[in-house]
Amino acid sequence: MKTPKEINKIYDRLPKEKTDLSTHKVELAGLADKAKKLTADLEKGNRDFMSDYMATISEAVKKGQKELDRLGAVYRLAKGTEAKLIDGLKNLGMKASDNSMLTDLQKVTDKYENYVVKESKKYFS
């Protein structure tokens, strides 16, 4: 067994620093408060996002897809009408480029092809 003198020598080699537990306790309490606040904030944000934004997005996607389907059907009819107009004008010996109704129809169908279809692919399948 070690003598008190030997024990004191060992004790003297130990660090003499004192840990101020009250400081650590305050820091932990601050972190706990911050964690509670962040948890509540994130929970509310998740709930709001799912109920407000996702419902709105879902409804907009449904309406957008329905409108794209309708426009696709109108486009197909317009292209068929365009072909018939070109053929009819050709049979009458007229230039297709001289017919304003046909050029207006072609402008609108081009706009559909080059803008609506391309932009809608970003959001719809």
C-alpha positions in Angstrom: 0.0 0.0 0.0 1.2 3.5 -0.7 2.1 5.8 2.0 0.5 9.2 2.3 3.7 10.8 1.1 3.6 8.8 -2.1 -0.1 9.6 -2.6 0.6 13.3 -2.2 3.4 13.1 -4.8 0.9 11.5 -7.2 -1.8 14.0 -6.4 0.7 16.9 -7.0 1.3 15.6 -10.6 -2.4 15.9 -11.4 -3.6 19.1 -13.1 -4.6 21.8 -10.8 -7.2 23.3 -13.1 -10.7 23.6 -11.8 -13.6 23.2 -14.1 -16.3 25.8 -13.7 -19.4 23.6 -14.0 -21.8 26.5 -13.8 -20.3 28.0 -17.0 -20.8 24.7 -18.9 -24.3 24.3 -17.4 -25.2 27.8 -18.8 -23.8 26.9 -22.2 -25.7 23.7 -22.3 -28.9 25.4 -21.3 -28.4 27.9 -24.1 -27.9 25.1 -26.6 -30.9 23.3 -25.3 -33.1 26.4 -25.7 -31.7 26.9 -29.2 -32.4 23.3 -30.1 -36.0 23.6 -28.8 -36.6 26.8 -30.8 -35.1 25.3 -34.0 -37.1 22.1 -33.6 -40.4 24.1 -33.2 -39.5 26.4 -36.1 -38.6 23.5 -38.5 -41.7 21.5 -37.4 -44.0 24.5 -38.2 -42.2 25.2 -41.5 -42.6 21.6 -42.6 -46.3 21.6 -41.7 -46.9 25.0 -43.4 -45.0 23.9 -46.6 -46.9 20.7 -46.9 -50.3 22.2 -46.2 -49.9 25.5 -48.0 -47.4 25.2 -50.8 -47.7 21.6 -51.8 -51.4 21.8 -52.0 -51.1 24.9 -54.2 -48.4 23.3 -56.4 -50.4 20.0 -56.7 -53.5 21.9 -57.8 -51.5 24.0 -60.3 -49.9 20.9 -61.8 -53.3 19.3 -62.3 -54.8 22.4 -63.9 -51.6 22.8 -66.0 -51.7 19.2 -67.3 -55.4 19.5 -68.1 -54.7 22.7 -70.1 -51.7 21.2 -71.9 -53.9 18.2 -72.9 -56.5 20.6 -74.2 -54.0 22.7 -76.1 -52.4 19.6 -77.6 -55.8 18.6 -79.1 -56.4 22.1 -80.4 -52.8 22.1 -81.9 -53.5 18.8 -83.7 -56.7 20.2 -85.2 -54.9 23.4 -86.2 -52.1 21.5 -87.9 -54.7 19.4 -89.8 -56.6 22.6 -90.8 -53.3 24.2 -91.9 -52.5 21.3 -94.2 -56.0 21.4 -95.7 -55.7 25.2 -96.2 -52.3 24.8 -98.0 -53.7 22.1 -100.2 -56.9 24.1 -100.9 -54.9 27.3 -101.8 -52.6 25.2 -104.0 -55.6 23.8 -105.9 -56.9 27.3 -106.5 -53.5 28.4 -107.8 -52.8 30.7 -104.9 -49.7 31.1 -102.8 -50.0 30.0 -99.3 -47.8 32.9 -98.1 -50.3 35.4 -99.5 -53.1 34.2 -97.2 -53.1 36.1 -93.9 -55.4 33.6 -92.2 -52.9 30.8 -92.9 -49.8 32.8 -91.9 -51.6 33.8 -88.6 -52.4 30.1 -87.9 -48.8 29.2 -88.7 -47.4 31.8 -86.3 -49.6 30.6 -83.5 -48.8 26.9 -84.1 -45.0 27.8 -84.2 -45.4 29.7 -81.0 -47.0 26.6 -79.4 -44.3 24.3 -80.7 -41.4 26.5 -79.8 -42.5 28.0 -76.5 -45.4 26.3 -74.8 -44.1 22.7 -75.5 -40.5 23.5 -74.6 -41.4 25.4 -71.4 -44.0 22.8 -70.3 -41.4 20.0 -70.4 -39.7 21.7 -67.4 -42.7 20.9 -65.3 -44.8 18.3 -67.0 -44.1 14.9 -68.4 
